[in-house]
């Protein structure tokens, strides 16, 4: 019981570390993924529908209609990964009140309805059933069947394309997106998703039809981030580095400067400019060369058991973060997976901001991730590995990519 009380106190303290600073700060912060929250809501709603049907309070046709609407909402959340932003704080008084109210209410509520046995793994598993992959597949197939009956539903085709992409069924995703584009020809994001699916279906190649679709997307919206990223990648593949930089620099004007997307794009721009100048990597400045601090080097290797899961055209992101500090990358490089094992050097010349350099943090962690999509954001199916905490002038660092992103 003492251990449980200590654990509860620790959890309350951790909760306050998240709640109070968020209330005091006037900045908007990213929260949990909307799809993670919605999944729990959908499970509850589905259980209620099944219960009503069994009790006879809901007719079968009403049940089918309600379930179809619920499944559509589930599928619409697939792959979106949109973060919910917390509302700005009201005042420090709100933070103070929360700091007092959270533990008091939590303890009072536990005394009234709590059950320490509910902390056991078996109890948690029974209380929180998960939506299985097979259930998702079944919902996707039912959506496909409905669209055969109502083929003019542009939103439905777009939802189906997104769902097929999440499942890795790219030829089917491309066909679904094509149907959606016929009904929504001026949706830039839809066109960019369509181009991506076609490229994945033809072996991750953007040349040809995907390139034409990307051009259409940029005609509709010249600032669409995904279309700009894809266009830059096309130009980079053609060794037209100036054009790649032009499109990637436009991304930096429309995304938050402290986002991981901005960091990844800035790294790509640095690489393109270096190649345009004839060098394989940017030369360190005189200031950086005068000291070893802020310069980490080593090799990234792939665990043999994962070799079959990697294509030569996959992208390897290698980046350093502070071991104790912000999670924003301090330096990033990207390489084709076909070059593995690959030597790397990360230094202060790759800093994204003046106060976010390798030399500013005594301990850093070097991570490497193989992206199947070329996206800077981690996705299920990507492969990753990381070093332990090392000094900011370490050499001979070995990073082994040995696990899969779930």
SETI-501559 format. One record per residue (C-alpha): y, x, z; chain. Coordinates in Angstrom, 1 decimal, decimal comma, always signed. Each point is the difference from the previous one (the first is absolute). Layout:
<c2->Y&c1->X&c3->Z&chain->A> .
...
***
This chain:
<c2->+0,0&c1->+0,0&c3->+0,0&chain->A> .
<c2->+2,3&c1->+2,9&c3->+0,8&chain->A> .
<c2->-0,7&c1->+1,5&c3->-3,3&chain->A> .
<c2->+0,8&c1->-3,3&c3->-1,7&chain->A> .
<c2->+3,3&c1->-0,3&c3->+1,8&chain->A> .
<c2->+1,0&c1->+3,5&c3->-0,9&chain->A> .
<c2->-0,9&c1->-0,7&c3->-3,6&chain->A> .
<c2->+2,1&c1->-3,2&c3->+0,0&chain->A> .
<c2->+3,0&c1->+1,8&c3->+1,5&chain->A> .
<c2->-0,3&c1->+2,7&c3->-2,7&chain->A> .
<c2->-0,2&c1->-2,6&c3->-2,8&chain->A> .
<c2->+3,1&c1->-1,8&c3->+1,4&chain->A> .
<c2->+1,9&c1->+3,3&c3->+0,1&chain->A> .
<c2->-1,0&c1->+0,7&c3->-3,6&chain->A> .
<c2->+1,2&c1->-3,5&c3->-1,0&chain->A> .
<c2->+3,3&c1->+0,6&c3->+1,6&chain->A> .
<c2->+0,4&c1->+3,3&c3->-1,9&chain->A> .
<c2->-0,1&c1->-2,0&c3->-3,2&chain->A> .
<c2->+1,9&c1->-3,1&c3->+1,1&chain->A> .
<c2->+2,9&c1->+1,4&c3->+1,9&chain->A> .
<c2->+1,2&c1->+2,6&c3->-2,5&chain->A> .
<c2->-0,3&c1->-2,5&c3->-2,8&chain->A> .
<c2->+2,3&c1->-2,4&c3->+1,9&chain->A> .
<c2->+2,5&c1->+2,7&c3->+0,9&chain->A> .
<c2->+0,2&c1->+1,4&c3->-3,6&chain->A> .
<c2->+2,1&c1->-1,7&c3->-2,5&chain->A> .
<c2->-2,0&c1->+1,2&c3->-2,9&chain->A> .
<c2->-2,6&c1->-2,1&c3->-1,7&chain->A> .
<c2->-3,5&c1->+1,4&c3->+0,3&chain->A> .
<c2->-3,2&c1->-0,5&c3->-1,9&chain->A> .
<c2->-2,7&c1->-1,9&c3->+1,9&chain->A> .
<c2->-3,6&c1->-0,7&c3->-0,6&chain->A> .
<c2->-1,4&c1->-1,0&c3->-3,3&chain->A> .
<c2->+0,6&c1->-3,6&c3->-0,7&chain->A> .
<c2->-3,5&c1->-0,4&c3->-1,4&chain->A> .
<c2->-1,5&c1->+1,3&c3->+3,3&chain->A> .
<c2->+1,8&c1->-2,8&c3->+1,9&chain->A> .
<c2->-0,8&c1->-2,6&c3->-2,5&chain->A> .
<c2->-3,7&c1->+0,8&c3->+0,0&chain->A> .
<c2->-0,4&c1->-1,1&c3->+3,6&chain->A> .
<c2->+2,0&c1->-3,2&c3->-0,7&chain->A> .
<c2->-2,2&c1->-0,8&c3->-3,1&chain->A> .
<c2->-3,2&c1->+0,5&c3->+2,0&chain->A> .
<c2->+1,2&c1->-2,5&c3->+2,6&chain->A> .
<c2->+1,1&c1->-2,5&c3->-2,6&chain->A> .
<c2->-3,4&c1->+0,3&c3->-1,8&chain->A> .
<c2->-1,8&c1->-0,6&c3->+3,2&chain->A> .
<c2->+2,1&c1->-3,1&c3->+0,7&chain->A> .
<c2->-0,8&c1->-1,3&c3->-3,5&chain->A> .
<c2->-3,7&c1->+0,5&c3->+0,5&chain->A> .
<c2->+0,1&c1->-1,7&c3->+3,4&chain->A> .
<c2->+1,9&c1->-3,0&c3->-1,4&chain->A> .
<c2->-2,5&c1->-0,3&c3->-2,9&chain->A> .
<c2->-3,0&c1->+0,1&c3->+2,4&chain->A> .
<c2->+1,7&c1->-2,5&c3->+2,4&chain->A> .
<c2->+0,6&c1->-2,4&c3->-2,9&chain->A> .
<c2->+3,8&c1->-0,1&c3->+0,5&chain->A> .
<c2->+0,6&c1->+1,6&c3->-3,4&chain->A> .
<c2->-1,4&c1->-1,3&c3->-3,3&chain->A> .
<c2->-1,9&c1->+2,4&c3->-2,3&chain->A> .
<c2->+2,6&c1->-0,2&c3->-2,7&chain->A> .
<c2->+2,8&c1->+0,6&c3->+2,5&chain->A> .
<c2->-2,0&c1->+3,0&c3->+1,4&chain->A> .
<c2->-0,4&c1->+1,5&c3->-3,5&chain->A> .
<c2->+3,7&c1->-0,3&c3->-0,8&chain->A> .
<c2->+1,1&c1->+1,5&c3->+3,4&chain->A> .
<c2->-2,5&c1->+2,8&c3->-0,3&chain->A> .
<c2->+1,1&c1->+0,8&c3->-3,6&chain->A> .
<c2->+3,7&c1->+0,2&c3->+1,2&chain->A> .
<c2->-1,0&c1->+2,2&c3->+2,9&chain->A> .
<c2->-2,0&c1->+2,4&c3->-2,3&chain->A> .
<c2->+2,9&c1->+0,2&c3->-2,4&chain->A> .
<c2->+2,2&c1->+1,2&c3->+2,9&chain->A> .
<c2->-2,6&c1->+2,6&c3->+1,0&chain->A> .
<c2->-0,3&c1->+1,4&c3->-3,5&chain->A> .
<c2->+3,7&c1->+0,1&c3->-0,4&chain->A> .
<c2->+0,2&c1->+2,3&c3->+2,9&chain->A> .
<c2->-2,6&c1->+2,4&c3->-1,4&chain->A> .
<c2->+1,5&c1->+3,4&c3->-0,9&chain->A> .
<c2->+3,6&c1->-0,9&c3->+0,8&chain->A> .
<c2->+0,3&c1->+2,0&c3->+3,2&chain->A> .
<c2->+3,5&c1->-1,3&c3->+0,7&chain->A> .
<c2->+1,3&c1->+0,9&c3->+3,4&chain->A> .
<c2->+1,7&c1->-2,6&c3->+2,2&chain->A> .
<c2->+3,3&c1->+1,2&c3->+1,3&chain->A> .
<c2->+1,1&c1->-0,8&c3->+3,5&chain->A> .
<c2->+3,3&c1->-1,7&c3->+0,5&chain->A> .
<c2->+2,9&c1->+2,2&c3->+1,2&chain->A> .
<c2->+0,4&c1->+0,3&c3->+3,8&chain->A> .
<c2->+2,4&c1->-2,3&c3->+1,8&chain->A> .
<c2->+1,1&c1->+2,3&c3->+2,8&chain->A> .
<c2->-1,2&c1->+2,4&c3->+2,7&chain->A> .
<c2->-0,2&c1->-3,0&c3->+2,3&chain->A> .
<c2->-2,7&c1->-1,4&c3->-2,2&chain->A> .
<c2->-1,9&c1->+3,3&c3->+0,3&chain->A> .
<c2->+0,4&c1->+0,0&c3->+3,7&chain->A> .
<c2->-1,2&c1->-3,5&c3->+0,3&chain->A> .
<c2->-3,0&c1->+0,8&c3->-2,2&chain->A> .
<c2->-0,8&c1->+3,0&c3->+2,1&chain->A> .
<c2->-0,3&c1->-2,2&c3->+3,1&chain->A> .
<c2->-1,5&c1->-3,1&c3->-1,6&chain->A> .
<c2->-2,8&c1->+1,6&c3->-2,0&chain->A> .
<c2->-2,0&c1->+1,5&c3->+3,0&chain->A> .
<c2->+0,8&c1->-3,0&c3->+2,3&chain->A> .
<c2->-1,1&c1->-2,6&c3->-2,6&chain->A> .
<c2->-3,0&c1->+2,1&c3->-1,1&chain->A> .
<c2->-1,3&c1->+0,3&c3->+3,6&chain->A> .
<c2->+0,7&c1->-3,6&c3->+0,8&chain->A> .
<c2->-1,8&c1->-1,2&c3->-3,1&chain->A> .
<c2->-3,0&c1->+2,2&c3->+0,7&chain->A> .
<c2->-0,3&c1->-1,3&c3->+3,6&chain->A> .
<c2->+0,1&c1->-3,5&c3->-1,4&chain->A> .
<c2->-2,5&c1->+0,2&c3->-2,9&chain->A> .
<c2->-1,2&c1->+3,7&c3->-0,2&chain->A> .
<c2->-3,5&c1->+1,2&c3->-0,2&chain->A> .
<c2->-0,7&c1->+3,8&c3->+0,3&chain->A> .
<c2->-3,4&c1->-0,5&c3->-1,6&chain->A> .
<c2->+1,8&c1->-0,9&c3->-3,2&chain->A> .
<c2->+0,8&c1->+3,7&c3->-0,4&chain->A> .
<c2->-3,6&c1->+0,8&c3->-0,9&chain->A> .
<c2->-0,6&c1->+0,9&c3->-3,6&chain->A> .
<c2->-2,5&c1->-2,8&c3->-0,4&chain->A> .
<c2->+2,4&c1->-2,6&c3->+1,3&chain->A> .
<c2->+2,8&c1->+1,3&c3->-2,4&chain->A> .
<c2->-2,3&c1->-0,1&c3->-3,0&chain->A> .
<c2->-1,1&c1->-3,6&c3->+0,8&chain->A> .
<c2->+3,6&c1->-1,1&c3->+0,5&chain->A> .
<c2->+1,5&c1->+1,5&c3->-3,2&chain->A> .
<c2->-2,2&c1->-0,7&c3->-3,1&chain->A> .
<c2->+1,0&c1->+2,0&c3->-3,0&chain->A> .
<c2->+0,4&c1->-1,2&c3->-3,6&chain->A> .
<c2->-2,7&c1->+1,8&c3->-1,8&chain->A> .
<c2->+0,2&c1->+1,6&c3->-3,5&chain->A> .
<c2->-2,5&c1->-2,5&c3->-1,3&chain->A> .
<c2->+2,2&c1->-2,9&c3->+1,2&chain->A> .
<c2->+2,9&c1->+1,6&c3->-1,9&chain->A> .
<c2->-2,1&c1->+0,3&c3->-3,1&chain->A> .
<c2->-1,0&c1->-3,6&c3->+0,3&chain->A> .
<c2->+3,6&c1->-1,1&c3->+0,3&chain->A> .
<c2->+0,9&c1->+2,1&c3->-3,1&chain->A> .
<c2->-2,7&c1->-1,6&c3->-2,0&chain->A> .
<c2->+1,0&c1->-3,5&c3->+1,1&chain->A> .
<c2->+3,6&c1->+0,8&c3->-1,1&chain->A> .
<c2->-1,3&c1->+1,2&c3->-3,3&chain->A> .
<c2->-1,9&c1->-3,3&c3->-0,5&chain->A> .
<c2->+3,1&c1->-2,1&c3->+0,9&chain->A> .
<c2->+2,1&c1->+2,0&c3->-2,6&chain->A> .
<c2->-2,5&c1->-0,9&c3->-2,7&chain->A> .
<c2->+0,8&c1->-3,7&c3->+0,8&chain->A> .
<c2->+3,8&c1->+0,7&c3->+0,4&chain->A> .
<c2->+0,8&c1->+2,9&c3->-2,3&chain->A> .
<c2->+3,7&c1->-0,5&c3->+0,0&chain->A> .
<c2->+0,4&c1->+1,1&c3->+3,6&chain->A> .
<c2->+1,8&c1->+3,3&c3->-0,4&chain->A> .
<c2->+0,2&c1->+0,7&c3->+3,7&chain->A> .
<c2->-3,7&c1->-0,6&c3->+0,3&chain->A> .
<c2->-0,8&c1->+2,6&c3->-2,8&chain->A> .
<c2->+2,3&c1->+2,5&c3->+1,7&chain->A> .
<c2->-1,7&c1->-0,6&c3->+3,3&chain->A> .
<c2->-3,4&c1->+0,4&c3->-1,7&chain->A> .
<c2->+1,1&c1->+3,3&c3->-1,6&chain->A> .
<c2->+1,1&c1->+1,4&c3->+3,3&chain->A> .
<c2->-3,3&c1->-1,0&c3->+1,6&chain->A> .
<c2->-2,1&c1->+1,5&c3->-2,7&chain->A> .
<c2->+2,1&c1->+3,3&c3->+0,3&chain->A> .
<c2->-0,7&c1->+0,1&c3->+3,8&chain->A> .
<c2->-3,7&c1->-0,4&c3->-0,7&chain->A> .
<c2->+0,2&c1->+2,8&c3->-2,6&chain->A> .
<c2->-1,0&c1->-2,3&c3->-2,9&chain->A> .
<c2->+2,7&c1->+1,3&c3->-2,3&chain->A> .
<c2->-1,1&c1->-1,4&c3->-3,4&chain->A> .
<c2->-0,1&c1->-3,5&c3->+1,5&chain->A> .
<c2->+3,4&c1->+0,7&c3->+1,8&chain->A> .
<c2->+1,5&c1->+1,0&c3->-3,4&chain->A> .
<c2->-1,2&c1->-3,3&c3->-1,6&chain->A> .
<c2->+1,4&c1->-2,1&c3->+2,9&chain->A> .
<c2->+3,3&c1->+1,8&c3->-0,2&chain->A> .
<c2->+0,1&c1->-0,5&c3->-3,8&chain->A> .
<c2->-0,3&c1->-3,8&c3->+0,6&chain->A> .
<c2->+2,7&c1->+0,2&c3->+2,7&chain->A> .
<c2->+2,4&c1->+1,9&c3->-2,3&chain->A> .
<c2->-0,5&c1->-2,7&c3->-2,8&chain->A> .
<c2->+1,4&c1->-2,5&c3->+2,5&chain->A> .
<c2->+2,5&c1->+2,3&c3->+1,8&chain->A> .
<c2->+1,2&c1->+2,4&c3->-2,7&chain->A> .
<c2->+3,2&c1->+1,1&c3->+1,8&chain->A> .
<c2->-1,4&c1->+1,1&c3->+3,4&chain->A> .
<c2->+0,5&c1->+3,8&c3->+0,2&chain->A> .
<c2->-2,3&c1->+0,4&c3->+3,0&chain->A> .
<c2->-2,8&c1->-2,0&c3->-1,7&chain->A> .
<c2->+0,4&c1->+2,2&c3->-3,1&chain->A> .
<c2->-0,2&c1->+3,2&c3->+2,0&chain->A> .
<c2->-3,1&c1->-1,3&c3->+1,8&chain->A> .
<c2->-1,5&c1->-0,9&c3->-3,4&chain->A> .
<c2->+0,7&c1->+3,5&c3->-1,4&chain->A> .
<c2->-1,6&c1->+1,5&c3->+3,1&chain->A> .
<c2->-3,2&c1->-2,1&c3->-0,3&chain->A> .
<c2->-0,3&c1->+0,7&c3->-3,8&chain->A> .
<c2->+0,3&c1->+3,8&c3->+0,8&chain->A> .
<c2->-2,6&c1->-0,2&c3->+2,7&chain->A> .
<c2->-2,3&c1->-1,9&c3->-2,3&chain->A> .
<c2->+0,3&c1->+2,6&c3->-2,8&chain->A> .
<c2->-0,8&c1->+3,0&c3->+2,3&chain->A> .
<c2->+3,3&c1->+0,4&c3->+1,8&chain->A> .
<c2->+1,8&c1->+0,8&c3->-3,2&chain->A> .
<c2->+3,6&c1->-1,4&c3->-0,4&chain->A> .
<c2->+0,3&c1->+1,0&c3->-3,7&chain->A> .
<c2->-0,1&c1->-2,8&c3->-2,6&chain->A> .
<c2->+0,1&c1->-3,6&c3->+1,1&chain->A> .
<c2->+1,0&c1->+0,7&c3->+3,6&chain->A> .
<c2->+3,0&c1->+2,0&c3->-1,2&chain->A> .
<c2->+1,2&c1->-2,9&c3->-2,1&chain->A> .
<c2->-0,4&c1->-2,5&c3->+2,9&chain->A> .
<c2->+2,0&c1->+2,4&c3->+2,2&chain->A> .
<c2->+2,8&c1->+0,1&c3->-2,5&chain->A> .
<c2->+0,1&c1->-3,8&c3->+0,0&chain->A> .
<c2->+0,2&c1->+0,0&c3->+3,8&chain->A> .
<c2->+3,0&c1->+2,4&c3->+0,0&chain->A> .
<c2->+1,7&c1->-2,2&c3->-2,6&chain->A> .
<c2->-0,2&c1->-2,9&c3->+2,4&chain->A> .
<c2->+0,9&c1->+2,0&c3->+3,1&chain->A> .
<c2->+1,2&c1->+3,6&c3->-0,4&chain->A> .
<c2->-0,3&c1->+0,6&c3->+3,8&chain->A> .
<c2->-3,6&c1->-1,2&c3->+0,5&chain->A> .
<c2->-1,5&c1->+2,7&c3->+2,2&chain->A> .
<c2->-3,6&c1->-0,2&c3->-1,3&chain->A> .
<c2->+1,0&c1->-0,1&c3->-3,6&chain->A> .
<c2->+2,3&c1->+3,1&c3->+0,5&chain->A> .
<c2->-2,7&c1->+1,8&c3->+1,8&chain->A> .
<c2->-2,5&c1->-0,7&c3->-2,8&chain->A> .
<c2->+2,5&c1->+0,9&c3->-2,7&chain->A> .
<c2->+0,7&c1->+3,3&c3->+1,7&chain->A> .
<c2->-3,7&c1->+0,7&c3->+0,2&chain->A> .
<c2->-0,4&c1->-0,7&c3->-3,7&chain->A> .
<c2->+2,8&c1->+2,5&c3->-0,8&chain->A> .
<c2->-1,4&c1->+2,6&c3->+2,4&chain->A> .
<c2->-3,4&c1->-0,2&c3->-1,7&chain->A> .
<c2->+1,7&c1->+0,6&c3->-3,3&chain->A> .
<c2->+1,8&c1->+3,0&c3->+1,5&chain->A> .
<c2->+3,3&c1->-1,7&c3->-0,5&chain->A> .
<c2->+1,2&c1->+1,1&c3->+3,5&chain->A> .
<c2->+3,6&c1->-0,9&c3->-0,6&chain->A> .
<c2->-0,8&c1->-3,6&c3->-0,7&chain->A> .
<c2->-2,4&c1->-0,2&c3->+2,9&chain->A> .
<c2->+2,7&c1->+1,3&c3->+2,3&chain->A> .
<c2->+2,5&c1->-2,6&c3->-1,4&chain->A> .
<c2->-2,3&c1->-2,9&c3->+0,8&chain->A> .
<c2->-1,1&c1->+1,3&c3->+3,4&chain->A> .
<c2->+3,6&c1->+0,7&c3->+1,1&chain->A> .
<c2->+0,8&c1->-3,6&c3->-0,7&chain->A> .
<c2->-2,6&c1->-1,0&c3->+2,5&chain->A> .
<c2->+1,8&c1->+2,0&c3->+2,7&chain->A> .
<c2->+3,1&c1->-2,2&c3->-0,5&chain->A> .
<c2->-1,9&c1->-3,2&c3->+0,8&chain->A> .
<c2->-2,5&c1->+0,9&c3->+2,8&chain->A> .
<c2->+0,9&c1->+0,9&c3->+3,6&chain->A> .
<c2->+0,7&c1->+3,7&c3->+0,2&chain->A> .
<c2->-2,2&c1->+0,5&c3->+3,0&chain->A> .
<c2->-3,0&c1->-1,8&c3->-1,4&chain->A> .
<c2->-3,3&c1->+1,8&c3->-1,0&chain->A> .
<c2->+0,5&c1->-1,2&c3->-3,5&chain->A> .
<c2->+3,3&c1->+1,9&c3->-0,2&chain->A> .
<c2->-1,6&c1->+3,1&c3->+1,4&chain->A> .
<c2->-2,8&c1->-0,1&c3->-2,5&chain->A> .
<c2->+2,3&c1->-0,7&c3->-2,9&chain->A> .
<c2->+2,3&c1->+2,9&c3->+1,1&chain->A> .
<c2->-3,0&c1->+2,3&c3->+0,0&chain->A> .
<c2->-1,0&c1->-1,1&c3->-3,5&chain->A> .
<c2->+3,5&c1->+0,6&c3->-1,2&chain->A> .
<c2->+0,0&c1->+3,5&c3->+1,5&chain->A> .
<c2->-3,3&c1->+0,8&c3->-1,8&chain->A> .
<c2->+1,2&c1->-1,4&c3->-3,3&chain->A> .
<c2->+3,2&c1->+2,1&c3->+0,2&chain->A> .
<c2->-2,0&c1->+3,0&c3->+0,8&chain->A> .
<c2->-2,3&c1->-0,5&c3->-2,9&chain->A> .
<c2->+2,9&c1->-0,6&c3->-2,3&chain->A> .
<c2->+1,4&c1->+3,3&c3->+1,0&chain->A> .
<c2->-3,3&c1->+1,8&c3->-0,8&chain->A> .
<c2->-1,1&c1->+0,7&c3->+3,6&chain->A> .
<c2->-3,1&c1->-1,5&c3->+1,7&chain->A> .
<c2->+1,9&c1->-0,5&c3->+3,3&chain->A> .
<c2->+3,5&c1->+0,2&c3->+1,3&chain->A> .
<c2->+1,0&c1->+3,5&c3->+1,2&chain->A> .
<c2->+1,0&c1->+0,1&c3->+3,6&chain->A> .
<c2->+3,7&c1->+0,5&c3->+0,8&chain->A> .
<c2->+1,2&c1->+3,3&c3->+1,4&chain->A> .
<c2->+0,4&c1->-1,6&c3->+3,4&chain->A> .
<c2->-3,5&c1->-1,4&c3->+0,0&chain->A> .
<c2->-1,5&c1->+3,3&c3->-1,2&chain->A> .
<c2->+1,7&c1->+2,0&c3->+2,8&chain->A> .
<c2->-2,4&c1->-1,5&c3->+2,6&chain->A> .
<c2->-3,5&c1->-1,3&c3->+0,1&chain->A> .
<c2->+1,0&c1->-3,1&c3->+2,1&chain->A> .
<c2->-0,1&c1->-3,1&c3->-2,0&chain->A> .
<c2->-2,6&c1->+1,2&c3->-2,5&chain->A> .
<c2->-3,6&c1->-1,1&c3->+0,3&chain->A> .
<c2->-2,7&c1->+0,9&c3->-2,5&chain->A> .
<c2->-3,7&c1->-0,4&c3->-0,4&chain->A> .
<c2->-2,7&c1->-1,8&c3->-2,1&chain->A> .
<c2->-1,1&c1->-3,6&c3->-0,3&chain->A> .
<c2->-3,7&c1->-0,6&c3->-0,6&chain->A> .
<c2->-2,2&c1->-3,0&c3->-0,7&chain->A> .
<c2->-3,1&c1->-0,7&c3->+2,1&chain->A> .
<c2->-3,1&c1->+0,2&c3->-2,3&chain->A> .
<c2->-1,2&c1->-3,4&c3->+1,1&chain->A> .
<c2->+3,2&c1->-1,6&c3->-1,5&chain->A> .
<c2->+0,0&c1->+1,8&c3->-3,3&chain->A> .
<c2->-1,6&c1->-2,9&c3->-1,9&chain->A> .
<c2->+2,9&c1->-2,3&c3->+1,1&chain->A> .
<c2->+2,7&c1->+2,2&c3->-1,6&chain->A> .
<c2->+1,2&c1->-0,1&c3->-3,6&chain->A> .
<c2->+1,9&c1->+3,0&c3->-1,4&chain->A> .
<c2->+3,0&c1->-2,2&c3->-0,8&chain->A> .
<c2->+0,4&c1->-1,1&c3->+3,6&chain->A> .
<c2->+3,1&c1->+1,3&c3->+1,8&chain->A> .
<c2->-0,1&c1->+2,2&c3->+3,2&chain->A> .
<c2->+3,0&c1->-0,4&c3->+2,3&chain->A> .
<c2->+0,4&c1->+3,0&c3->+2,3&chain->A> .
<c2->+2,6&c1->-0,5&c3->+2,7&chain->A> .
<c2->+1,1&c1->+1,3&c3->+3,4&chain->A> .
<c2->+1,2&c1->-2,1&c3->+2,9&chain->A> .
<c2->+1,3&c1->+0,8&c3->+3,5&chain->A> .
<c2->-2,9&c1->+0,1&c3->+2,5&chain->A> .
<c2->+2,4&c1->-1,6&c3->+2,5&chain->A> .
<c2->+2,8&c1->-1,8&c3->-1,7&chain->A> .
<c2->+0,9&c1->-2,3&c3->-2,9&chain->A> .
<c2->-2,8&c1->-0,8&c3->-2,4&chain->A> .
<c2->+2,2&c1->+0,7&c3->-3,0&chain->A> .
<c2->-1,5&c1->+2,8&c3->-2,2&chain->A> .
<c2->+1,9&c1->+3,3&c3->+0,5&chain->A> .
<c2->-1,3&c1->+1,3&c3->-3,4&chain->A> .
<c2->-2,3&c1->-1,4&c3->-2,7&chain->A> .
<c2->-1,7&c1->+1,3&c3->-3,1&chain->A> .
<c2->-2,4&c1->-1,8&c3->-2,3&chain->A> .
<c2->-2,8&c1->+1,4&c3->-2,2&chain->A> .
<c2->-2,7&c1->-1,4&c3->-2,3&chain->A> .
<c2->-3,3&c1->-0,5&c3->+1,8&chain->A> .
<c2->-1,6&c1->+2,0&c3->-2,8&chain->A> .
<c2->+1,6&c1->+3,2&c3->+1,5&chain->A> .
<c2->-1,9&c1->-0,3&c3->+3,3&chain->A> .
<c2->-0,4&c1->+2,2&c3->+2,0&chain->A> .
<c2->+3,8&c1->+0,6&c3->-0,4&chain->A> .
<c2->+2,3&c1->+2,5&c3->+1,7&chain->A> .
<c2->+3,2&c1->-1,4&c3->+1,4&chain->A> .
<c2->+3,3&c1->+1,2&c3->+1,5&chain->A> .
<c2->+2,3&c1->-2,3&c3->+1,9&chain->A> .
<c2->+3,4&c1->+1,3&c3->+1,0&chain->A> .
<c2->+3,6&c1->-0,9&c3->+0,9&chain->A> .
<c2->+1,1&c1->-0,1&c3->-3,7&chain->A> .
<c2->-2,0&c1->-3,2&c3->-0,2&chain->A> .
<c2->+1,9&c1->-1,8&c3->+2,8&chain->A> .
<c2->+1,1&c1->-3,5&c3->-0,7&chain->A> .
<c2->+2,9&c1->+0,2&c3->+2,5&chain->A> .
<c2->+1,9&c1->+2,9&c3->+1,6&chain->A> .
<c2->-1,2&c1->-0,9&c3->+3,5&chain->A> .
<c2->-3,6&c1->-0,7&c3->-1,0&chain->A> .
<c2->-1,3&c1->+3,5&c3->-0,9&chain->A> .
<c2->-3,3&c1->+1,7&c3->+0,9&chain->A> .
<c2->+2,0&c1->+2,6&c3->+2,0&chain->A> .
<c2->+1,5&c1->-2,7&c3->+2,1&chain->A> .
<c2->-3,4&c1->-0,8&c3->+1,6&chain->A> .
<c2->-2,1&c1->+2,7&c3->+1,7&chain->A> .
<c2->-3,3&c1->-1,9&c3->-0,5&chain->A> .
<c2->-1,0&c1->-1,9&c3->-3,2&chain->A> .
<c2->-3,0&c1->-1,7&c3->-1,5&chain->A> .
<c2->-1,0&c1->+0,5&c3->-3,6&chain->A> .
<c2->-1,7&c1->-2,9&c3->-1,6&chain->A> .
<c2->-1,5&c1->-0,5&c3->-3,5&chain->A> .
<c2->-0,9&c1->-3,4&c3->-1,6&chain->A> .
<c2->-1,6&c1->-0,7&c3->-3,4&chain->A> .
<c2->+1,6&c1->-3,1&c3->-1,4&chain->A> .
<c2->-2,1&c1->-2,0&c3->-2,5&chain->A> .
<c2->+3,1&c1->-1,8&c3->-1,2&chain->A> .
<c2->+2,6&c1->+2,8&c3->+0,1&chain->A> .
<c2->+1,9&c1->-2,0&c3->+2,6&chain->A> .
<c2->+1,7&c1->+1,8&c3->+2,9&chain->A> .
<c2->-1,1&c1->-2,8&c3->+2,4&chain->A> .
<c2->-3,5&c1->+0,3&c3->+1,4&chain->A> .
<c2->-2,5&c1->-2,6&c3->-1,4&chain->A> .
<c2->-3,6&c1->-0,8&c3->+0,8&chain->A> .
<c2->-2,3&c1->+2,3&c3->-1,9&chain->A> .
<c2->+2,4&c1->+3,0&c3->+0,1&chain->A> .
<c2->-1,5&c1->+3,1&c3->+1,5&chain->A> .
<c2->+1,8&c1->+2,0&c3->+2,7&chain->A> .
<c2->-0,2&c1->+2,9&c3->+2,4&chain->A> .
<c2->+2,4&c1->+1,9&c3->+2,3&chain->A> .
<c2->+0,4&c1->+3,2&c3->+1,9&chain->A> .
<c2->+0,5&c1->+0,1&c3->+3,8&chain->A> .
<c2->+3,4&c1->+0,9&c3->+1,4&chain->A> .
<c2->+1,1&c1->+3,4&c3->-1,3&chain->A> .
<c2->+3,1&c1->+2,2&c3->+0,1&chain->A> .
<c2->+2,7&c1->-0,5&c3->-2,5&chain->A> .
<c2->-0,6&c1->+3,5&c3->-1,5&chain->A> .
<c2->-3,8&c1->-0,2&c3->-0,2&chain->A> .
<c2->-1,9&c1->+1,5&c3->-2,9&chain->A> .
<c2->-3,6&c1->-0,3&c3->-1,0&chain->A> .
<c2->-0,1&c1->-3,7&c3->+1,0&chain->A> .
<c2->-3,1&c1->-1,9&c3->-1,2&chain->A> .
<c2->+0,2&c1->-3,8&c3->-0,5&chain->A> .
<c2->-3,3&c1->-1,7&c3->-0,8&chain->A> .
<c2->+0,1&c1->-3,5&c3->-1,6&chain->A> .
<c2->-3,0&c1->-1,5&c3->+1,8&chain->A> .
<c2->+0,7&c1->-3,7&c3->+0,7&chain->A> .
<c2->+0,8&c1->-3,2&c3->-1,9&chain->A> .
<c2->+3,0&c1->-2,3&c3->+0,7&chain->A> .
<c2->-1,3&c1->-3,4&c3->+1,2&chain->A> .
***
